[in-house]
Amino acid sequence: MPLLVAAGAYSADWPVYGGGPENTRFSALRQIDRGNVRRLQAAWTFDTGDAFNGSELQCNPLVVDGVLYATTPKLRALALDAATGKLLWAFDPNDAASAPRKNRNRGVTYWAAGDDRRVFFVFQHDLYALDARTGRPVRSFGDAGRVDLRAGLGRPLEDVSITATSPGIVYRDLLILGSLVPESLPSAPGDIRAFDARTGKARWTFHTIPHPGEFGYDTWPKDAWTYSGGANNWAGMALDEKRGLVYASTGSASFDFYGANRTGDNLFANCVLALKAATGERVWHFQGVRHDVWDRDFPAPPALVTITREGRAIDAVVQITKSGHVFAFERENGKPLFPIEHREVPTAGVDGEVLAGTQPLPLVPAPFARQRLTEDMLTRRTPEAHQAALERFRTLHSNGQFEPPSREGTIIFPGFDGGGEWGGPAFDPATNLLYVNANEMAWVLRLVEKPSRGGASSGKALYRANCAGCHREDLKGTPPEFPALTGLASRRSARDVENIVRRGAGRMPGFARLGNEAVSAILAFVLSGEDKEIAFDQRPSPIDLKYTMDGYNKFLDSDGYPAIQPPWGTLNAINLATGEYAWKIPFGEFPALAAQGLRNTGTENYGGPLVTAGGLLFIGATNHDRKFHAYDKLTGELLWETTLPAAGNATPATYEVNGRQYVVIAAGGGKSGAPSGGSYVAFALPR
């Protein structure tokens, strides 16, 4: 029988992403506690040596039997001695001839059956099975140790860009895996799939864009399953092993911001899904956003919690959102634990758009992020900053959740990165408290009309139609999320760029379908500025939309700080038995502003919390101050903090080896222009 790794059964380890199959980020370890946490010190540091400008390190490492398994900024997989940080093995799937790419990876998956112990991880479109003892590919798995994730999606391989940034979850001899796919078109469908952990063969598939005859098919145009994409589980999953149910959260359909070619509610985008883990059969679902055009993905895996309410234990599944809400349901049937209102919302979108008339919002708990940006909330950091923010604000639409995207510009608040984000919440079973860190950044969504693509065209026109929505018309991008393309020829080979343009990478689609002449024209424009004229007359396609966006734009003041009043980030503790807040504090600060006396402003933060039976809440996450913190989990009092080599934009893990408890976090930075790093730092009490 396979090794069933659960946090409760193996409390000395951290064997699953999020701590255990339930994904609650809770540990029963208590050696480090409120009374001694101030004595915490670095026990070891391992520098991967893989950091480069703009790289990130989001990995929540696993620890099993004294071995730590993790990834690096260049997406090498490695194993360390968890007590010393000594390197045991490393596996590098990178092409040595290629320049390093910005990769995101939040961890690996561990599986064992008898003497067979494996580590699964995804590099680009390949799922690898590695021998956990040696790091070498398991030759009997897939094609000599790897499975091509592009296969089995019903699309030509050369047209599909797919990877996975969050690890899969194990149920018996199945590895259940989601995906990251492009958020513009063309995009792969967001199928959730189970692979045989021994052989790599596909065992079941759940179509998140339903095929003819499947439940939810009527919530899309009849042929949407052949051309639409997204609705993918990119954030990870949770598993109720006893009930045999896997819970997955899904993102929006592609294209994120204009859905004229996907009229309808678009099941199973923006859903919490309960599936039978053995077969992939749907048990129940809840859709949090109908016909999403705001990029309101469910950004974190569901958390499986047991709530004590009026003396009764309730097994529940909890989902946080980018909009700052918490949904909670009974695990078996999806019955809400708190009332949900189906609220009428505006439907006056741009031409061609058909928006849903109602959207569900929970009445309890209250949102953990502010919901509507108004003039009285604009920055007052300086009179000049306030005036500039006010003038810009008055040109935009700002009417709260579900205000339709517009050509003038619509405020999305909280922004595209939340509210809640991929770090997810932590849950303390002793107190019913759910801990969630949140961003309070406003973004501006502006739709722009694509240039016509029929007849004569040019490299610049093709770039504007296909690439400018992310990389901007001036090629400056929105770093680090969408890199600048200025000076690209000096950083990457023409061959490397051509491969990415043709095949796609991560969230970027491939454009091989445009044809060789069109791809060559785009490459010439991007690499040299040459605006080559070509004859380009492509047949009409349902993925060719009238509108795109003008880039991912934060609402910032003239000095680059958020153009709203603090807090710009918060840390929250919510009692799930009552829906009331136990405490809420600003989270993070800008060192430059703190030096001027403006402290505790909060900042954007990525990476989640860890809660322990020792009474502590550990979290890094804050983008600019590089701090790693320990709070009293009952009060929010800061008990200890230290400065990391780079920002800890990752979720920490805790484990015990030889009777000593450690807390480890990846220090990767790279967010919001912060310096990048590539270290793991483990802390423990002095011997």
N, C-alpha and C positions, 0 to 999 in steps of 0.2 A: 504493500500500500504506500502511496506517496506520503511524504512528510507533510502534515497539515500544520502550517506555521501560524499560530495565533498568539497575540501579545499576552493574553491571559495565561496560556499554557507554557510559554517560554519567556518569562518576565525578565530574564537576564539579557535577552537578545532584543534586537530591533529588526525582525526578520522580513517585514513587509513594508512597502511604501506607506507612510502614514502610521507606522507602528504595528499594525495588525490588519487583518482582513476588514475589520470594521471601520478603519480609517478615522479613528478618533484622536490620534496623536497623544495618547495617554500612556504613561508608564507607571507601573506599581512600585518602581524602585524609590527608595526613600533615604538612602545613605546621605545624599546631599539634601539639606532641608533649610527651613527658614533660619535656624539657629547658627548654621555653619557656612551658608552660601557665601558670606563675605570673605571666606578664606580660599575660595575657588581660585585656581591658577592653571596656566597652560601646562598640560602634561606632555603633549607632543604636537608638532606641526609638520605636515607633509606638503611640500610645494610641488605641484604637478609639473611645473615648468612649461605649461601649455598656454599661459595667458598671452593674449595679443590685444591690440587696440580695439576696443568695442566688444571683446569676448565676455561671456557670462558663464556662471557656474551655479546652476539652480538645484543641484542634486541633493536629495535626501538619502544619505547612504544607508545601506543595510548592514547589520551585524549579526552573524550566525556563528556560533561556536568559536568565538574569539577572532573571527576574520571579518574585516570591513570591506564591503564591495561598493564601488562607486564609479563615477565617470569623470572625465576631465573636460576643460573648455574645447579641446579639439576632438572630443568624443572618442578618446581611448577608454576602454574599460580596465579597471585595475582592482587588485586585492591588496589590502594592507593588514599587518598585524595590528589588531585593534587596541592592544595594550601599549604599543611602542610607536606605531605609525610607520614601521619598516615595510618597504615594498616587497610583496611576495610574488606578484606577477602583473604583467600589463599586456593588453591586447590592443593592437593598433590597426583599424581597418582603413585608415586614410591612404590615399594615393600620394606617395611621397613627392610626386611632381606637381601637385596642385597646391595653390595658395590656401592657407587656412580659412575656412568659412566660419561664420558665426553660427554656432549650433546651440540649440537649447535641449537640455535633457534633465529630467527630474529624478532619474533613478533607474534601477535595474530590478529584475524579478528573480527570486531564488526558488528553486524547486528541487526536491529530493525524493527518491524512492529507493529504499534499500541503500546500496552502496553507490547508486547513481546520483550525483549532485551537479546541478547545472545552474548557470547564470544566463538569463535571457536579456538582451538589450538590442535596441534598434539604432542602426546607423544609416542615414539617408533612407532608401527604400528597402533595406535588408534587415530582417529579423535574424539575429545570431543566437545560437545556443553554444555556450562555452562551458568546458569542464571547470567546475568551481575550484578544483585543486590546482589546475595548471594554467587556466586561461586559454587553452587551445580549443578551437572549434570542435564540436562533437560531430564526427564525420557522418554518423548515421541519421542526423537531423537534416531534413530538407536536402538541398544540393550541397553536400560536403560541409554542412554546418550552418547553412543559412537558407532563409525562405524569402523570395521576392514578394513584397507586400503588394506590388502592382497587379499580380496575377489574381484572377478570380473576381475582379470588380466589374466585368462586363464592358470594359473599355480597352482599346488598343494600348499596349504597354507604353509606347512612345508618347502617348497623349496624357499619361497619368503622372502627376507628382504627388507622392504620399510618403509620410514618415510617421513616427510616433515620438512625442516628446515626454509623455508620461508613461510609466511602466504599466504592463498588464498585470492581471491578477490570476492566481492559480486556484482552480477548483479540481481536486483529485488529479487526474492526468491531463487536464486541459489548461492551456494558457489562453485567457480571454483578453483580447487586445482591441483598443480603439485606434485612433489615427489623428494626425494633423494633415490637413489638406488645404489647398489654396482657398482664400476667401473671396477671390474674384474668379471669373470664368475664363477658360475652362477649368473645372475642378473635379476631382474624384468624388464619388459618393462616400458618405461617412459610415459605411458598413461596420458593424461590430462583429468580430469574428473570433471563433475559438479554434485553436490549433492543438493538435496532439503534441504533448510535451516531449514525447519520445521520438516521434517521426517527423513532426512538422506538418503533417497533412491537415488540411482544413476539415474540421468536424462539424461546424455549423456557422451560419451567417444570419445576422438580423439586419434587414434592410431598413435603415433609418429614413430613406426615401422609398416609400413602399412601391412594389411592383404590382402589376395588374392582379386583382383578386386578393391582395393583402389588405389588412386593416389599415386605414388611413390613406389609401390610394386616392380617394375622392377629395382629399384636401389639397391636391395639386392639379395642375393641368394634366391631361391624360398621358402625354408623352414625357413628362418632366423627369421620370426615372431614367430616361436615356441620355439626358443632357445636363440636368441640374447636379449640383454638388454640395458638399458641406453637410450640415446636420450631423456632425461628427462628435464622437466622444474623445476630446483631446485632453481632458483634465484628469482622467483616471476613473477608477471604479471602487466600489465597496462590495463585500461578500458576506452574506449570512450563510455560514457553512451549514448550520443545523437545518435551516429551511431549504437549502439548495437554491437560494435566490441571489442573483447578482444585480447590483443597482448601478446604473450608468447615467451620467449627466451629459447632455448634448449641447452643441453650439448652434449658431444660426446657419441658415442656408446661404449658399453663394449665388449671386453677389450680395454682400452684407447689407448694402444701403439703398438698393433699388430693386424691386421685385416684380416688375411688370410681366416677366416671363414665368412667374411662379405664383399666380393668383391662388388664393385660398389660405387656410391656416398653416399649411406646411408641416404636418406631422411627419417625422418625430423630431423636428428641430426644436431647440430650446425646451427640452423635456427632461424630467426625471423618469427613467425607465426601470421597471422591475421585470427581469427576465429569469426564466428557469436556467440555471447555470449549466445543466447537463445538455440542454437542447436548444437554447436561445429563444424559446417560446415566450411571447409577451404575456405577462400576468396582469400588470396595470401600468398606467402612465399618467403623468401630469404635465401639461404644457404651460410653461410660465410666461411665454410671450408668443402671441399668435402673429404669424406673418411678420417676423422680425425684420425691421429695416434700420435698427439702431446698434447692431452688433452686441446685443444683450445675451451673449452666450451664458450658460451656466458655467461659471469659471473655475469651479473646484469639484472634486469628487463628492458624492453624498457621504454623509457620516452616519453610521449606524449606532444609535444610542439607546440606552434604557433609562427612561425618565420615571421618577417616582412622583406620582400625583395623587394626593388624597389617600396615601397609603397603598396605592396600586402601582405595580410596575408595568410600564408601557414600552414595548419594543417599537422604536420609531426610526425613521430615516429623515435626516435633516439636510436641507440644501440652502446654501447662501447664494446671493445673487450680486451681479455687478451694480444693480440699482440700490443695494443696501438693505435688502429684505431677507428675512429668514422664513422658509417654508418648512413645515414639519408634518409628517404623515405616519400613520400606522403602517408597519412594514408589510403586512400580509395583503392588505386591500387598498392602500392608498388613501384611506380616510383622513382628512385634515385634522390635526390636533388643535389648531386655532382657526377661527373663522376667516374665510377668504371672500372678498367682495369682487364681483365682476363689474368693473367700472366702465361707464361709457367714456370713450376717448375721442380726440379729434381724428377726422378721416380725410381732411382736405390736403392730400398729397400732390406731388407734381403730376403732370399729365402721364397717363398710362398706369399710374400706381393705384392699387385697390387695397386699402388698409382695413384691418379688422376694426369693428365698431366697439368692441369691449375687450378689456384686458383684466386678468386676475391680479389682485393685490391683497396680501395678507393684512388683516387689521391688527393683529398681535403676532409677535412683538412689534413695537414701533421700529421704523427703519434705523439702521445704525449709521446712515449717512444722510446729509441734507438732501432734499428732494427737488427743490426748485431754486434757481439762482435769480435773485432780484437786485434792484439797484442798491438797496441799503446793505447788501452783503458784499459789495465791491471793496477792493483793497483800500486801506487808508494808511498804508506803510509810509507813503509820502504824498503830499498834495498833488505833485505832478503825476505820480503813478495812478492815483485815484481818478484824476481828470481824464487821462488817456484811456483808462479802463472804461470809464463812464461813456466816453464818446464812441468807443468801439461797441460797447454793449448795446447802445441804442440803435445800432444798425442790424441787430440780430434778433431772432425769435428765441424767447426763453419763457416757456409756459409749462415747465415741469415734465414729468415722465410722459412719454409717448407723443410729444409734440412732433409732427411730421417733419422729415428732412426737407430742406428748402434750397432754392437757388441763392437766396440772400444769406443764408447761414443760420443754423439752428444750434443752440446751446445744448450739449449733452452733459447732464449733471445728475449724479456722479458720471465721470467720463467713461471712455471706452475701456479703461483699465480699472473700472470700479471706483467706489464701493469695494465689495469683496473681490478677491483675486485668487489666483491658482494656489497660493499658500494654504487656503482653506482654513477651517476652524479646528479648535481642539475642544474636547469635552471631558469634564471631570465627573465621573459617576458618583462620587461621594457627595457632591453639592448640587447636581443638575446644571452646573454652569457651563455655558458655551462661550468660548473665547474666539473673537474674530478681529483681525486688524483690517483697517479700511483706508482707502484713498479718498480724498475730497478735492479732486482736480476737475475743473470744467474743461471741456473740449468743444471745438466748433466743427460741426458737420455741414459742409457746403457741397451741393450737387452742381456739377457742370456738364454741359452737353458735349458729347463726344464728337469729334470731327467725322464727317462722312468718310466711309471707307470704300466707296465704289469708284470705279474708273481710275484716273490718274491719281497717284499718291506719292508720298515721299517718306524718307526715314523719320523726319521730324513729325509728320502727321501720324505715322504709325506708332511712334513712341507716345504721342499725346493720347492716342486712342487706347493704347494697351498698357502703358507703363506709368503715366504721369499721376494716376490716382494714388499711387503709393510713393513714387520717387519724385514727384512734382515736375512741373513743366521746366523749371530751371535746373533739374537734375540734382538738387540739393537734398532731396529726401527728407525724412524725419528721423534722424539718428537718435538712439541706436536701433530703434524698431525697424525702420526702413532706411538702409544706408544711402549716403550720398553717392552719386555716380560720377561726380566731377573728378577728373584726374584718374578715372578707373584704369586707363591703359597703363599707368605707371605702377599699379598695384596688382593687376592680374593679367595673365596671358590672354590673348585673343581667343585661344582655344577654350580656355576655362570659361570665359564669358559666354562664348557661343554655346557651350554645353548647357549652361544654366538657362539661357534664353530659350533654347530648344526644348529642354526637358523639364524646366522648373526646378524649384528647390524649396522645401518647407512650405511656407504659406504662399509662395509665388508660383503661379501656373506656368506651364511651358507653352511656347508659341510655335511649335513645329507645324501646326495645322495651317499657319499663314502661308507656308511655302518658302522655299529657299531664297527667292529673290527678296521677299519681304523681310525675312530674318536678317539677311545680309544688309539691307538698308537700315534696319534698326541698329545693328551692330556698328555700322559706319558712323551713324549719328552719335551713339553713346560713346564710342571710343575715340572719335576724332572730330566730331562736330560736323562732319560732311552730311549735307542734306540731299541725299541721292534720290532723284525722281525715278519712279518705276510705274509700270502699268499694273494696277492692282484692282481686280474686279472679282471679289469673292461672293459666292452665292449667299443669299440671306440665311441667317442661322438664328435659332432661338437664344443662343448665348450672346448675340451681339445686341447690346442694350443701348438705349438712347443716352442714358446718363451714367457718369461715373462720379467720383469725388475729387476734390482738389488737394487731397493729402490729409494726414492725421495731424491736426493742429490743436495744440493746447492753448487755452485762454490765459496768456501770460502778460505780465506787465512789461514795461520797457526795459527792466533790468533782468528779466528772465525768471522772476518769481511768480507764483500763482496770483492772478489778478482778482482774487477774492480774499475775504478776511479769513484768518485762521479759525479753527484748526484745519490744516491741510492733510492731516492724517490722524487717525484715532486708533485706540485699542479698547475693546469693549468686552464686558462680561455680562451675559444674558442668562437669566434663570429660565430654563426651558419648561419648568413645571408651571410657572406663572406668566411667563412672557415679559417679566419686568427686568430692568437693568440693575445689576448689582453694583457696577461701577463703569465709568467711561473716562478715559484720559487722553490728552494730546499725545501723539506718538511720533518722536523724531524731531530733529531741528536742523537748520542750516548753520554750520559753524561760522560762516561770515556774518550772518545776522545775530547769532548768539554773542559774538564778540562786540556787537553794537548794543547789546542789552535786550535784543528781541529773542527771547528764549521760548522753548516749548511751543513752537508754532505748529508742530506736526509736519510731516513730509510724506511724499509718496513712498510706499513701502511694498516690497515684493518678497514673498516667503512667509511661512506660517508659524504658529506657535506650537509649543510642546508643553504639556501640563503633567505634573508628577504627583505621586502620593506623598512626596516630601513637602507639599504645600507651595510648590513653585510653578511659575509660568516662565519658560525660557523663550526668547524670541530675538532674532537679529532684524532682518528685513529692511530697516530704514536706509534710504539710498545714499544720503550725503554724510552722515556723521560716523559711519562705520562701526556703530556700537552693537554689542551683544549684551542683552539685558536679562536679568532675573527679577521677576516681580512676585510679591505675595499674591497668591491666586485668589484669596478672599477679599482683599482690599485694593489691589492695584498699586500698593506701595513699592517703589523701586528699592530693591535690597542690594543689588550688585550690578555692575556693568563694567565692560572692558572694551578696548578699541581693537578691531580686527585689522589684518593687513589690507583688506578691501571690504567693501560692504557685504554683509552676510545675507544676500538676496536668495535665501534658501531656507528650508525648514530643518531645524536641528533634529538630532536623534540622541537617545540616551541608552546606555547598555552597561553591563557589569562583566568584568573579566577578573578572575582570581580574587574575588571579593571586593573589588574597587569599582565604583561607579564613575562613568565618564559621560560627558555631554559633548557632542561633536557638531560642528557646523561648517559648511562650505563658504569660503570667503572669495566670491567671484567678482563683485562689483559690476561695472559696465552699464548700469542703468542711469538714465537722465544725465548722461555725459560724465558720470563718475569714473574714476580710474578702474581699470580691469585688474583682476587678480586670478590666482588659480590654486588656492591653498585650502587644505582641511586643517582645522584647529580643534584639538580635543582638550577639554578641561576636566580637572579632578581635584579633590581635596589633597593637601600635602600628605605625604606618607608619615 
